[in-house]
Amino acid sequence: MNIVDLKNHKNYINRELSWLEFNHRVLEEVQYKSNPLFERLKFMSIVSSNLDEFFMIRVGSLWDQIQAGFHKKDIAGLIPEEQLDLIFKRAYKMMKQLHDTYNFSLSNELKKNGIHFLKKQELSLKQVEFLNNYYRNTVYPVLTPIIVDNSRTFPLILNKSLNIALLLAKDSEPVLGLLQVPSVLGRYIKIPSNNDEHCFMLMEDIIKMYLQEIFLGNNIICSGCFRITRNADLRYDEEEAEDLLKSIEKSLKKRKWGAVVRMEIESNINKKLINRLKKELEIPEKAVYKIDGIIDFTYLSKFYSVNGFDNLKYPKRISRIPIEFENEYEDDVFKIISKKDILLHRPYDSFDIVVKMIQQAAKDNKVLAIKQTLYRVSGNSPLVEALVQAAENGKQVTVLVELKARFDEKNNINWAKRLEKAGCHVIYGLLGLKTHCKILLIVRNEEEGIRRYVHLSTGNYNDVTAKFYTDIDIITSNPYFGEDASALFNMISGYTEFRNMNKFTIAPLDLRDEFIKLIQNEAENAKIGKKAQIIAKFNSLVDKKIIDELYKASASGVKINLIVRGICCLRPGIDGISENINVISIIGRYLEHSRIFYFYNDGEEKLYLSSADWMPRNLDKRVELLFPVEDNEIKDKIKEILYTYLKDNVKARILNQDGTYSRNKINDEKPLNSQDYFYEEINENKKSKEEIEQEEAPFAFRPVRNVEDV
């Protein structure tokens, strides 16, 4: 075995650059012409939204580190200033590719399909007349033009708002004019057309038509759109906060006014105007992104919902109700779960089963208590409404609502208040920790005594994202899982100290140690010549201790396959260190979100599901769950899922040693898109209820009752 160098920074990939490579893989889906046109637009919106969040949080955090004089090197040996320089260059290249793809490809494809985003010079007289009326009756009353001069200071520009800046001739020195494009009216409107084509116009282009009228009496030297991104990395002192809910509400307001970390601006704007904005916003040149064309493509997520273009989208898919529930789940979900463990592979299997489970529990006279963790829920959640109904029906309902779930804080605060008013016992998260585990416990008083039903998942209790996030759920009445679930909720609510669990492993208590033990066990088996293998699927790999254990296992001869959707700081293919490690990433129609961990274990295979990624925050700063899959039939199905991902040669990208990704070469193999395969397999191979009942029924001699049966 080689001695693995764990101190050489070259053996690791910078976290931020790895994330940018992930977003580039999403950008490739924009460029991938086999994707339907509207799906390409949707991916474009995702790329833009991802970059917004990246600058707001990750770049914002690095900015803070520099301001504080923090110069510690990261896992790849880069200090914050070096990271920012590389980020700005890579992000600029990505944004240029994004806009080039729209300008030279997608805009033409839209036109070919009769969809036109018009400019002023392209308007007919009829369309101009329509816009004149629309502007005067709808737009003008909302606008607030601002002039910045000696008597009026530069205003606070709202984070991510689109604005128009102008230089106005006034006396000897030009003055600055500002006009926010009102988001309340939407980013675009549909305008009349003389034929069957669909014509739209962006709100900023409408407003630009009337700038001289808006700034009446001023000579406009130049004008153009700009947009800023502010540092939104929230900081609040939990130790000092008497009321965490109020503390977070207060911090949310500050998010709108953090320091500017990026400015997007039209490339044809006068240099004097750019310099004036840079000065007022206190932003360096490297944080200015000159855009050739439309600023901010996030509006395309709403444009995707425009009616009448289903032919330009993925074909609609309906999630399957597992056959066990098809005829009975309306009446008694618990009867079915009491017989066997249930596997849900979402979104191929329907999340409705989980919703129905809570809705039935809310009405069931036998149900005594419901306990659940909520991290991210939808804006109109049927789950929360069911919990409210359960409390109103006299059930004991305990809900941990994680108020610190980034960008869902406001939504979760509202739900927490709603649940409290209904009589639920609401826990606002834990001091110093985010509760990220996904668990539901229902306690039922049955004829045989108290029985506990447990739902465990790799993903959130969100009925909306459940339709396009891939996750795996286990529903069980196994008493050992039920006992662990009760103990976990008692720990969360503060009633008991940590106790040894039957099946669960919990972060931040012992999850890191368990992962390391499982990896080391494979390494020990490899050293003595035994077969050793690890397959792990998750979202991000950042934790250095875990990476180092994987390096040592690889050097010992363990075959390691990692399916990592996003960030991966591990560098594969290094001689003597990671030559036995292969890393792929799958970007497709659905967001890969499931966390699965497989260890060969000398033939006594171990398979786990988890809410946790291999990141320091998951292992040290969050309440996470790792739980085993013990039902052999379910274990085989999940192993098949893993191997299908590894065979993907359509949507899989392979991580190269230099940190870039390459498409998996198909060669002579049949193309396999794992996400399409799962959908087709679930629908083609599902058995009828009669077939399942026949398989489960014990053999018995059956007398002939009718002549026709002979």
N, C-alpha and C positions, 0 to 999 in steps of 0.2 A: 504493500500500500504506500502511495506517495504521501509525503508530508504536505498538507494543504495550507497554503499561505492565506491566512484569514486577515492579514493586516494590509495587504496590497489593495489600495483603492481601485486599481484598474480592474479588479475582479467583480466590481459591482457597477450597476447602472443608476444614474441619478433619478430620483423619484419623479421630479417635475418633467424631465425630458422623456421619461418613459410614459408619463400620462399624455404628453403631447403626441407621442407615437400612437397611443390608443385613439386619440381624437383624429389622427390622420387615417386610421383604419376606418373610422366612421366616414371620413371624407371620401375614401375610396368607394364607399357605397353610393355616394353622390355621383361619382364619376363612372360607376359601373352601369353601362348602357342596357344590360339585361334586366335591371330593376325597372319597374313601371315608373313613368314620369313623375307622378305625384308622390311616390315613395322616395324618389331622389330628392324632391323638394323638401320632404319631411326630414330626411337625413341632413339636408342642408341646414334646416332649422335647429336640429340637434347639435350639429357642429358649432353653430353660433352660440347657442345656449350654453353648451359645455365650456366654450371659451370665456363667456361672461362669468360663469361661476369660478372658473380657474383663476381668472384675474382678480376677482373679488376676494377669494379666499387664499389661494396659494401664493399668488404674487403679492397680495396685500400683506400676508404674513412675512414674506421675505423683506418687503419694504419696511415693516416694523422692526425686523431684526437689524437691518442696516441703520435705521434711525437710532436704535438703542446701542449701536457700536458692537453688535454681536458678530464675531468672525469665526466661529467654530465651523470646521469642515463637516460636510455631510458624508454619507456612506460611500460616495464616489470621490471624495476628496475635494469637493468644491465649496468655497465660502459663499455666503449669500450674494455678494456682488457678482461673482463669476456665474452663479446660477441665473441671476436676472439677465445678464448679458446674453447668455445662451438661449434663455427663454424668449426674449424679445426677438432675436433673430429667427428662431424656429417658428414662433407664432406669426411673425410677419410673412414668412414664406408660406405658411399654411393658409393665412387669410388671402394672400394673393392667388393661391391655387383655387381657393373656394370661389373667389369673385371671377377668376378667369373661366372656371367651369360654368358659372351662370352666364357670363357675358358672351361666351363663344359657343356654348352648347345648349344649356337649358332654356335660355330665352328663345332660341330658334325652335327648339322642340315645342315650347308653349305655343308659338305662332303657328307651327304646323298643325297643332291640334285646335286651332281657332281661339286661342287665349292670348289676349294682347294687353300688356301694361303700357298705356299710352303716355307720350310726352306732349307738351303744349303744341308743338309744331305738327303733330299727327292728328289733331282734333278736327272734326267736321264742325260746320256752323251749328248744327243741331246739338252736338255734344258741348260746344262752348256755351250755348244758351242754357243747357241743363246745368252746367257747372256754375254759371253766373248765379242762377237761382239757388243752387245748393250752397254756394259760398256765402251769399248774403243772408240766407235764412238759417243756416246751420253752423257754418264754420266761423264766420266773423264774430258772432256774439260770444264765442268761447275764447278768442285770441286775446293775449295780453302782450302787446309790443313794449319793449323796454329799451331805453337809451342810457348808456353809461357815459357820464361826463363828470365834470368837477363837482356837481351837486348831487349826483346819483351814483352810488357804489355798485360794483359788480355783484349780481345776485347769486344766491346759492343754487347751483344747477342740480336738479334731481338725478340721482343715480339711474343710468340706463335710459334716460329720457332722450328723445331725439329733438334737436334744436336747430334753428337757422340763425347763423351769425351774419352780420352785415357791417360794412364800413360805410359810414355816411359822411358826405362832405359837409363840414360845419366850420365856419370861420377859417382859421389858418391850419388847424389840426383836425383830421378825420376823427369822428367819434364812433364808438361801437354800438351796434344795435343787436338786440337778441329777441328771439321769438320761439317759444316752445311749441312744438307740434303736438296738439292735444291728443293724448292717448285715448281719452274718453270717447272719441269719435271713431276709433278703429284706424288701422294703418292704411286701409285701402277702401275704395267704394266701387261698386259696379256702375258703369255709365251706359247709356243707350247705344245701340248699334243698329245699323241699317240692314243687317243680314243676320244669319244664324250664329255669327261669331260672338265671343264673350269679351267685352272690353272692360278693363279696370284702370283705375288711376290711383297712385300712391298719394296719401294725404299731403306729404311735403311738396309734391309736384303741383298739387292744387294750390296750396298756399303761395308757392313761388310765383304763380301767375298774377298774384294781387299784391306783391310786396310794395310796389310803388304807391298803391292806394292805402296800404296799411301804414306806411311811414310817409304819409302825405306831407309835402313841403320840404322833404329832404332829398338830396341827390344821392342815389345809391351808387357807390363806387364799385362794390363787389359783394357777393353773398354766397353762401353755401351751407350745407348741413354738417353738423358735428354731433358726436355722442360721447359721453364719458362713462367710464366704469370706476366706481369707488371701492376703496378697501371696506369690505363688509365682514371681516373676521371678528365676530363678536367676542367681547371680553366682559365677564362679570364675575364678581367675587362671591362664590357660593357661601364661603365661611361667614362673610359679613352680612349677607342678604337675609334680612328677617323674613321676607316673603319672596320666595324664589319666583313665583308667578309674576309679581309686580316688577321684580328686578329684570326679568327677561322682557316683559312688555316695554320697559324703559329702554333696554338695550336695542330692541328692534327699531325704535325711532332713530337711534344713532346710526343705524346701518345706512340710512339714506344720505348721510352727510360725511362719510369717511373721506380720507385723502384720495385724490384722483390718482389712479394707477395706470390708466390707459385713456387715450383720446383717439377716436376714429373720426376722420374728417375727409371730406371730398377732396380728391387729389388736385382738382383745378382751382382751388381757392387761392386767392392772393396771399403771397408770403407774409405781407404785413398783417393780414388778418390772423394767420396762423400764429405768428409771433405774439400778437396781442393776447390771444386765447391762452397760449402757453404761459405767458407771464401772469395772467389773472388766475389761472388754475394751478400755477406752481408745479408744472410738469416738465420733465426733461425731454429733449428731442427724441431719444430712443423709445419713449413711451407714446409717441405720436404715430398713428397708423394712417397713412394716406390711402384712401379707398377710391378705386376706379369704378364708380357705379353706385349701386344701392348700399346704404349703410344699414346694417342690422337685418339679418335674414330670419330672425326668430318669428316674425309675423307669418312665415310660411306654414307654421304649425296650425294656425287658424285657417289659412287659405286652403289647407288640405281638406278641411271640413266642408268646403263649398259643394253644394249639391250638383249632381249631374255629371260627375266625372268618375264614376265607379270603374269604368273601363281603363282608367289610367292608374288604378291602385291594385294592390294585391287582391286576389280573389278572396271573398269573405269566407271565414272559417267559423265553425260552431264548435265550441268546446264540448267534449263528451261527458255525459253523466256516466260514471262507472257502472257497469252492468249490475253490480250488487244492489244499486240503489234505484234502478230504473222504474221499478213498480212499487217499491215499498217506502222510499225515503220520505215521501210526503207524510206518511203516517207515523213511522217509528224509525228514526235514524239510529237510535241507541240499540235497538234489537239487532240490527245488522252489525254494528261495531262490536257488540258483545261476542259475536261469533268468531271474528277474525280481524286482524290488523288490516287497515285500508291504506293503499298507496295512491296519492294524487301526484301526477306529473303535469304541472301547470305550464302553459295555458292549454295544453292538449286535453287534460282533464279539467272539468269545470270547478271553479271556486265556489259555485252555488251550494255545494255540499256543506262547506264550512259555514256559510251564511245560514243555511237551513238548520244546521246543527244548533246554532245559538238561538235562532228564532223558535225552534221547537222547545229548547230548554227554557226559554222565557215563559212558555205557556204550560209546560209539563208540571203537574202537581207533585210528581215524584222528585223533581229537581230541588235541591236545598240551596245550593250555592254555585256561583259562576265566578271564576277568577281569570283575568286575562291581562296580557301586556299589549300596549298599543304604541307603536313607534311612528309609523306613517299611515294615516288613514285618508280616505277620499273626502272630498268636501261635502258629500251627501251620503254618508256611510250607512248602509242598512245594518251593519254590525253594531254600530253605536246605538242606533234606534232600537235594536233588539235588546241590548244591554239596559237601555232606559226602560223598556217595557218590562223586562225581568225584575228590575228594582221596584217598579210600580206594582208588580204582581206579588211583591213580598219576598222575592228571592234575596239572598245575601249576595250582593254583587261587589266584587273588589276589582278595580282596574288601575293598573299602573300606566299613566299617560306620560310619555317621555317629552317633557317640555323643551328639552335641549336638542331635539331632532332638527338639524340645520335646514333652514328655509321652510320648515313646517311648524315653527314655533307658534305663530299666530293661530293657525288652524287647530293645533293641539290644545292651545289655551281655551279656545272656544268650546271644543269638545269636553274638556275637563270641567268647565263651568256647567255645561249642559248635563253631564253625568252626575255631578254633585247635587244639582237641583232636583234630580230624579230620585235621590236617596242612595246613590252608589257611594261606596267608600273609595275615594280617589287618592292615589299616591302620585305626587308630582316628581317622579324620578328619585334618584338617590344622590346624596352629597358626594360630589367628586367623580361620579360615574354616570355614563349613559346606559340605560337599560335597553339593549338591542336584541335580546333573545325574543323569539316568537313562540309563545306558548299560551294555550287555553286549557283550563281545567273545569270540568263540570262534575259536581258531586250529586249523586242520585241515590235516593232511598228505595231499594228494590226488595223483592220478597226474600232474597238470600241475604240481605243486609246492605250496607253502604257500598256503592260501587262508583269508581272514579273513571271518567272518560277524559282522555288527554289528546289534544291536537298539537303537534309540533311541526315547525316549518323552517325552511331556509329563507323564507321571504315574508314580507309584511302582510298585515291584515288590511289589505287595500283592494276593494272590489274592482277598481279601475285599472291599476297596474297589473292586477292578476291576469288581465287579458293579453298583456304583451311582455310580461317578465316570465322567464322560465324559473320555476321553483319546484321543490319536492316537499310534499307533506306526508306525514304519517299520522293516522288516527288510530288510537289503541285504547283498549280497556285493561291492558296488562297491569296487574296490581303493583308491580315494582315501579313502573313508570308513574302510576298514580301516586304512590307514596313519595317518590322523588319530587313530583310536581307540587304536592302539598307542602313539602319541606322547603322548596324553593320560594313559594309565595310567602311562607311564614318568615323566611329570611328577608325577603324584599320589603315586607311590611314592618319589619323591625322587631318581630316577636321572639325570634330564636337566633342563636349563633349558628355558624356553619357546622354541618354534620356530614359524615360520610354518606355518599349517595349509593344507591343500588346500581343505577344505570347512567345517571347524568354526570358530566364533567362541566365545571362552571368556571368561567373567567369573571373576575381576575384572580380567582383562588387557585385553581390547579390545572387550568386548560393548557397553558404554555408548557408546563411540565409533562402533561400527558402527550401532547404532540411530539415533544422532544423524545420521550420514552419510546413512542411508537416508531419514530424514524431511526433511533439508535438500535432498536431491536432488529430492524431490517439490516442495518449495517453489520451487526454482530453475526447474523445468519450468513450474510455474504462473505464475511471474513473466513468462515469455516467451510466455504464451498457450497452452501445451500442456495437454492433459488431465492432471490429477494427482489421484491417489486413494490413500488409506490405509484399510485395514480391519484392525483388530487385535482379537483376542479373548484375554483373560487374566483373572486373578483380581483384581488390585489395581493401581491407578494412584496412586502417592504421590510419585514422584521429581519434584522441582521442575524440574530441568534438562530432563527429557523433556517435562514439561507445557509449559514455556516454548517448546520447539522445536515442539510441536504448535500452540501459540497462534500462533507466527510463521508456521507453514505454513498455518494456517487464514486468517490475515490476508492471505496471499499468494494465496489462492484454492483451496487444496487441499481437496477434499471428504474428510472424515474420519468414518468410522463406527467407534465403539468398542463392543465387547461386553464389559462389565466386570462380573463376577459380584458382587464385594464392594466394597471401598473405592475411591472415586474422588474425588481432591482437585481434579480439573479441573472448572471451572464452565462448562458449555456455554451457548451462546446469547447471549454478551456481544457487543454491537455492536462491530464492528471488531476483535474479538479472537478470539472462538470461535463466531461465527455459522455457520461451516461445519462445526462439530463436533456430531455427534449421539452420545449415549451411551445404550445400553440395558443392562438387566440381566435375566438369565433365571434364574428360580427354579422348579424343577419336581421331577419324580419323581427325577431324577438330579442329582448335584452337578456343576455345570459346572466343569471343571478343566483343559481343554485350553488351550494357548497357541499361537495361530496369528497370523502377521504377514504381511500382504499389501501390496505396493507396486506401483503400476501401472508405474512406471519407463519412461514414454514408449512403452508398448506391449510392451516386453520384460519382462513381468511377473516379479516376484520373490516367492517364497512361502517362508516359513520356519516351522519348528516350534521350540519351545524349552521348557526347564524353568523359565524365568525369567519373573517378572512385572516390571512397570515400577515397582520399588521400590528405594530405596537399598540395602537389605540384599541384594537379588538381584544388583544390578549391581556392588556394591563389597565385599561381605563373604561372598560365597558362590562356590563353583565351579559355574558354570552353563554350559549349552550352547545355542547357536543353530545350527541346521543347515538347509541348503536342501532343498527338495523339487524334484527335477530330473526325475523321471519324469513325462512329460506327462499320462498317464492318471491318475496319482495326484494330480497338481496340479489337474486339472480336477475331480476328486471333492472335494478339499478346498475349492476355490473354491465349489463347489455347497453344501457344508456351511455356509460363511460366509454365502452369500446366503440360505440357508434360515433361519439364525438372524435375519438382518435382517428377514425377512418375518414372523417370529413375532408374532402378534397375540393370543395366548392367555396365554402365560406371560412375555412380555416386559414390562418396565416401563421407562418413559422417564425419564431424569434431567432434572429441571427446573433452571432457573437458580438457584433458592433452595436446592438440595441435596435436595429431596424427590423422590419418584418417583410417576409416574402410570401407570396401565394404558394400554397401547396400544389406541386405539379401533379397533374392527373395521369400523364403518360398513357399506358394502355388500360388503366383501370376505368371502371364505370363511374361516372360522376356521382358523388354522394353528398347531398346537402343534408346535414344532420337534422335541422329543424323541419325540413319537408318530410324527411324519413319518419320522424316521430309522429307527425300528424297522419301520414298515410298508413303507418303501421297500426296506430290506435284504431283507425276507422276500418281498415281492411281485416285485421285479425281479431277484432273483438268478438267474443262468443255470445251466443244468445243466452237468455236466462235459463231456457230449458236445458241447454248443453251443460251449463254450470251445475244446475240442480242434479242432472244425471251423473256428472262426475263426482259430486259430493255424496250422492245417495249410496248407502251400503247395498251390497248385492243381496237379492232375495228372490226365491222362487215365486213366480206370478201365475196364478191360475187363469185359464182361458175363460172369459166371461161372455164372449160373443162368437158366433160361428165365423164372422168376418175376420176375427183375429187369427184364425188357424192358418 
